[in-house]
Amino acid sequence: MTRFSVLDLAPIIEGGTAADSFRNTLSLAQHAEKWGYKRYWMAEHHGMPGIASAATAILISHVAAGTKSIRVGAGGIMLPNHSPLVIAEQFGTLESLYPGRIDLGLGRAPGSDQVTSRAMRRNLSSDPDAFPRDVVELMDYMSDEPRQPVQAVPGKGLNVPIWILGSSLFGAQLAAALGLPYAFASHFAPQQMMQAIELYRSTFKPSSQLAKPYVMLGFNVFAADTDEQARFLATSWQQSFVNLRTGKPSRLPPPVEGYVENLGPQAQALLDHTLSCSAIGAPDTVASQLQAFIDRTGADELMITSNTFNFEARLKSYEITASLSSFA
């Protein structure tokens, strides 16, 4: 059975504020819990006018405090921006506050551009091989018997489930070598998805956290009463994605009639890759596209994202997705 979860990019819409985004985040999480989604994740991004989840651990606490049972976590924390000790303490604190409900997904991208990274006092000349070492150091801080002289308090012995995130073969190799679950960012970078899944599954080594491979894939869903309505709603995300990839990040814009049809070839090519990991349409259409994707990938879990300008339409998209027969 493929489980469904929620990836909330905490969108800030045109004319909206971060405070509006946070209210919507909590409301969506409460609905997702009621509808049976397995987990609710937010991601670390910096310097992006349309994404409000920069202080990811704080937002996780906000969501966990307002829900009761759904797992809440980071998809992910960009570990090169932080010391492993600080993240162990942050997520040790979250696990102490909300025991048994916290996930920690780790990525090696900065979650920003180079100028923003410098503003974060990040060393841009750091060794890319430091990421695996930092993951192992972080895992050690949260283990029952850390080998390091410094202790993470809270953190030691809490064993928060750790995931490796990625959009290339690097993350797949690391997750397999460490015996950790693997989440691939196919919702925005699907190019190496099938290669990464195969590499992860074929080289996986069991660990104390995980006995066999577990693959989560990002997937965009825009579900509405009709195919036409869903395609219209999806143009907000499509505009935002094209703006970001062409160096003009923006707040989430309102939908536009005929947006895709009027795109130039370069922007159309940008969207074509991402649309391969998306379902857009009425319930039957979305169900068919979801099932085809699951059949192709064998995903254990899908992390569903649905960035629509109208929040009520966003809720409805997630509700429709939860009601599909493949979710049962």
matplotlib code that plots the C-alpha trace (Angstrom):
import matplotlib.pyplot as plt

x = [0.0, 1.3, 0.7, 0.1, 1.6, 1.7, 4.5, 3.6, 5.7, 4.0, 3.3, 2.9, 0.5, 0.5, -1.3, -0.7, 1.7, 3.7, 1.2, -1.5, 0.6, 1.1, -2.6, -3.2, -0.4, -2.0, -5.5, -4.2, -2.3, -5.5, -7.5, -4.7, -4.8, -8.5, -8.3, -5.7, -2.5, 0.5, 2.9, 3.1, 6.5, 7.9, 11.1, 13.9, 14.1, 15.8, 15.4, 12.4, 9.5, 6.9, 8.0, 7.5, 9.2, 12.7, 12.6, 11.5, 11.9, 9.7, 7.0, 7.1, 6.4, 3.5, 2.0, 2.7, 1.1, -2.1, -2.5, -2.7, -1.5, -0.1, 3.7, 5.3, 8.8, 11.3, 11.5, 14.0, 16.6, 19.5, 22.3, 25.2, 23.5, 23.9, 26.1, 24.9, 24.8, 22.4, 20.0, 20.3, 19.3, 16.4, 14.9, 15.7, 13.6, 10.8, 10.8, 10.7, 7.7, 5.9, 7.2, 6.9, 5.7, 8.8, 10.7, 14.0, 14.7, 18.2, 19.4, 22.7, 21.6, 21.7, 18.0, 18.9, 21.1, 24.8, 24.2, 21.6, 24.0, 26.7, 24.2, 23.7, 27.5, 27.8, 31.2, 30.7, 34.0, 33.2, 33.9, 30.8, 32.0, 31.2, 27.5, 27.8, 30.1, 27.7, 24.8, 26.8, 27.7, 24.1, 22.9, 25.6, 24.4, 20.9, 22.0, 21.8, 25.6, 27.2, 30.9, 31.5, 32.5, 29.8, 26.2, 23.1, 20.7, 17.9, 18.8, 20.8, 18.9, 15.8, 16.6, 14.4, 13.8, 16.2, 15.6, 18.0, 16.5, 17.9, 17.3, 20.4, 22.2, 24.3, 21.5, 20.4, 23.9, 24.1, 20.7, 21.4, 24.8, 23.4, 20.3, 18.0, 14.7, 15.1, 12.9, 13.4, 12.4, 10.6, 8.0, 10.4, 13.5, 12.5, 15.3, 17.2, 14.3, 14.2, 18.0, 18.1, 15.3, 17.1, 20.5, 19.0, 17.1, 19.9, 22.6, 20.6, 22.2, 19.8, 20.3, 18.9, 16.4, 15.3, 15.3, 14.5, 14.5, 11.7, 11.2, 9.1, 8.6, 7.4, 4.3, 2.2, -1.5, -4.1, -7.5, -10.9, -14.4, -13.4, -10.2, -10.6, -10.8, -7.8, -5.7, -6.6, -5.7, -2.4, -1.2, -0.4, 2.2, 3.4, 4.0, 5.8, 8.0, 8.9, 9.7, 12.0, 13.9, 14.4, 15.8, 12.7, 11.4, 7.9, 5.0, 2.5, 0.5, -3.2, -4.1, -4.2, -6.3, -4.2, -0.9, 0.7, -0.5, 1.2, 4.6, 7.7, 9.6, 12.2, 9.7, 7.6, 10.6, 11.1, 7.5, 7.5, 10.0, 8.1, 4.7, 5.8, 5.4, 2.1, -1.6, -4.0, -7.7, -11.0, -11.0, -11.0, -8.2, -6.1, -6.7, -5.6, -2.4, -1.5, -1.9, 0.2, 3.0, 2.8, 2.9, 5.9, 7.9, 6.7, 6.8, 6.2, 4.9, 4.0, 4.7, 1.8, 2.2, -0.5, 0.3, -2.9, -3.6, -6.9, -6.7, -10.1, -9.2, -6.0, -8.0, -10.3, -7.4, -6.0, -9.4, -10.1, -6.7, -7.3, -10.6, -9.2, -9.4, -5.6, -5.3, -7.2]
y = [0.0, 3.4, 6.0, 9.7, 12.6, 16.4, 18.6, 22.2, 24.8, 27.5, 29.6, 33.4, 34.5, 37.9, 40.3, 37.9, 37.8, 35.1, 35.3, 34.4, 31.5, 30.2, 30.3, 28.3, 25.8, 24.9, 24.6, 22.4, 20.2, 19.8, 18.8, 16.4, 14.7, 14.3, 12.9, 10.3, 11.6, 9.9, 12.9, 16.6, 18.1, 21.6, 22.5, 25.0, 27.8, 31.2, 34.4, 33.3, 35.8, 33.1, 30.5, 31.2, 28.1, 29.5, 28.9, 25.3, 23.9, 26.7, 26.1, 22.3, 23.1, 25.3, 22.5, 19.8, 21.9, 22.3, 18.6, 15.4, 12.3, 13.1, 12.9, 16.4, 17.0, 18.6, 17.8, 19.0, 20.7, 21.8, 20.5, 22.5, 25.6, 24.4, 22.5, 18.9, 19.7, 22.6, 20.4, 17.6, 20.0, 21.5, 18.2, 16.7, 19.6, 18.9, 15.1, 15.9, 18.2, 15.9, 12.3, 9.8, 12.4, 14.1, 13.3, 14.8, 14.9, 16.1, 17.7, 19.0, 21.9, 25.4, 26.1, 29.5, 31.2, 32.0, 35.6, 34.5, 31.7, 34.2, 36.3, 33.2, 33.1, 29.8, 28.8, 28.5, 26.8, 24.0, 20.4, 18.8, 15.5, 17.0, 16.3, 12.5, 13.2, 15.7, 13.2, 10.6, 13.1, 14.2, 10.6, 10.0, 12.9, 11.4, 7.9, 6.0, 6.0, 8.9, 8.6, 12.3, 14.2, 16.9, 15.8, 17.1, 18.1, 17.4, 15.0, 12.1, 8.8, 10.2, 8.6, 10.9, 9.1, 10.5, 10.6, 11.5, 13.9, 14.3, 15.1, 13.2, 9.9, 11.2, 11.1, 7.7, 6.3, 7.9, 6.7, 3.2, 3.1, 4.3, 2.2, 5.3, 6.0, 8.0, 10.9, 12.0, 15.6, 14.4, 17.1, 19.7, 17.8, 14.4, 13.9, 11.2, 9.8, 6.2, 5.9, 7.1, 4.7, 1.7, 2.7, 3.1, -0.2, -2.3, -1.0, -0.7, -2.0, -2.7, -0.6, -0.3, 2.3, 0.4, -3.2, -2.7, 0.1, 2.7, 5.3, 8.4, 10.5, 14.1, 14.5, 17.6, 17.2, 19.7, 18.1, 19.9, 19.1, 19.3, 18.8, 22.4, 23.9, 21.9, 23.0, 26.6, 26.3, 24.7, 27.8, 29.6, 26.9, 26.8, 30.6, 30.4, 27.5, 29.2, 32.5, 30.7, 28.8, 31.9, 33.9, 35.9, 34.3, 35.6, 35.3, 32.7, 34.5, 34.1, 31.6, 32.8, 31.4, 29.9, 30.3, 27.1, 27.5, 31.0, 30.0, 30.2, 27.0, 27.4, 27.9, 25.1, 22.8, 23.7, 22.7, 19.5, 17.7, 18.6, 17.7, 14.1, 13.9, 15.7, 14.9, 17.6, 17.1, 15.9, 13.0, 10.2, 11.9, 12.4, 8.8, 7.4, 9.6, 8.7, 5.0, 5.2, 6.9, 4.4, 1.5, 3.0, 3.7, 1.3, 4.2, 3.3, 6.8, 9.9, 13.4, 15.4, 19.1, 21.4, 25.1, 26.9, 30.6, 30.0, 28.2, 26.7, 25.2, 23.8, 22.2, 20.6, 19.3, 17.5, 16.2, 14.8, 13.1, 11.6, 10.2, 8.3, 4.5, 4.1, 5.9, 3.2]
z = [0.0, -1.0, 1.8, 1.1, 3.0, 2.7, 1.7, 2.6, 0.9, 3.1, 0.1, 0.4, -2.2, -4.0, -1.6, 1.3, 4.2, 6.1, 8.9, 6.5, 5.3, 8.8, 9.6, 6.4, 7.3, 10.6, 9.0, 6.3, 8.8, 10.9, 7.8, 6.6, 10.0, 9.8, 6.2, 7.1, 5.7, 7.3, 7.8, 7.3, 6.2, 5.6, 4.0, 4.7, 2.1, 2.4, 0.6, -1.4, -1.4, -2.0, 0.7, 4.4, 6.0, 6.5, 10.3, 9.8, 13.3, 14.7, 12.1, 12.8, 16.5, 15.5, 13.5, 16.0, 18.8, 16.8, 15.8, 17.7, 15.8, 12.4, 12.1, 11.6, 10.2, 7.9, 4.3, 4.8, 6.9, 4.7, 6.9, 5.3, 6.8, 10.3, 12.7, 13.4, 17.1, 16.7, 14.6, 17.1, 19.9, 17.9, 16.9, 20.3, 21.7, 19.2, 20.0, 23.7, 23.2, 20.7, 21.4, 18.6, 16.0, 14.7, 11.4, 10.3, 6.6, 5.6, 2.4, 1.2, -0.9, 0.7, 0.1, -1.4, -3.8, -3.2, -2.1, 0.5, 1.6, 2.3, 4.3, 6.4, 7.1, 5.3, 4.0, 0.3, -0.2, 2.1, 1.1, -0.4, 1.1, 4.5, 4.2, 4.8, 7.7, 9.1, 8.8, 10.7, 13.4, 13.8, 14.0, 16.7, 18.8, 18.9, 19.5, 22.9, 23.3, 21.5, 20.7, 20.9, 24.1, 23.6, 24.3, 22.6, 25.4, 24.5, 21.7, 23.2, 23.0, 21.3, 17.9, 15.8, 12.4, 9.9, 6.1, 3.3, 0.7, -2.8, -6.4, -7.7, -7.3, -4.5, -1.9, -3.1, -2.5, 0.9, 2.1, 0.9, 2.6, 5.9, 5.8, 5.9, 4.2, 1.0, -0.3, -3.9, -4.9, -8.1, -7.7, -9.0, -10.3, -11.7, -14.2, -12.3, -10.4, -11.8, -11.7, -8.1, -7.0, -8.6, -7.2, -3.7, -3.7, -5.2, -2.8, 0.4, 3.6, 6.5, 9.7, 13.2, 11.8, 8.7, 7.6, 3.9, 1.4, 1.8, -1.0, -0.8, -3.9, -4.3, -6.4, -7.5, -7.4, -8.5, -8.1, -8.7, -9.8, -13.5, -15.5, -16.8, -13.3, -12.1, -15.1, -14.3, -10.6, -11.5, -13.4, -10.2, -9.4, -13.0, -13.0, -9.7, -10.9, -14.2, -12.4, -9.9, -12.6, -14.7, -11.8, -10.9, -7.7, -6.8, -4.4, -5.6, -8.3, -9.1, -11.8, -15.5, -18.3, -21.1, -19.3, -20.5, -24.1, -24.3, -22.9, -25.0, -25.9, -23.1, -20.3, -21.8, -21.6, -17.9, -17.1, -19.2, -16.9, -13.8, -15.2, -15.5, -11.7, -11.5, -11.6, -12.7, -13.2, -11.9, -9.3, -11.9, -13.9, -10.8, -9.7, -13.0, -13.1, -9.5, -10.1, -13.2, -11.3, -8.4, -10.9, -12.6, -9.5, -6.8, -4.4, -0.7, 0.0, -2.0, -0.6, -2.1, -2.7, -4.1, -4.4, -5.4, -5.0, -3.3, 0.0, -0.2, -3.5, -2.0, 0.8, -1.7, -3.8, -0.7, 0.3, -3.2, -3.2, 0.3, -0.9, -3.9, -3.8, -4.1, -0.7, 1.1]

ax = plt.figure().add_subplot(projection="3d")
ax.plot(x, y, z, "-o")
ax.set_aspect("equal")
plt.show()
